[in-house]
Amino acid sequence: MLSCKEITKLVSESLDRELTWRQRVGLWMHIGMCGMCWRFRKDLIHIHEETRRQAKRIEDETGDSAEQLPIEARNRMKRLLESHQG
């Protein structure tokens, strides 16, 4: 069975990509038995959805979008995120 640490990583990844069949089964088996991971998933999905809503609201109000972020800033953010995934 997957550990809670592995589950939190899978939950996060599932917001960005489709998990493999094996990963989905492992995730759901664990979440079915672990209330803390179930709650983590629920909270993370809520944060993800709310962040998207707020970004859309700001974009609608200002006309600005994330696409206008300078390429240098996007690259710095990407490198920072990649360094923390390991």
Secondary structure, 3 states (H helix, E strand, C coil): CCCHHHHHHHHHHHCCCCCCHHHHHHHHHHHHHCHHHHHHHHHHHHHHHHHHHHHHHHHHHHCCCHHHCCHHHHHHHHHHHHHHHC
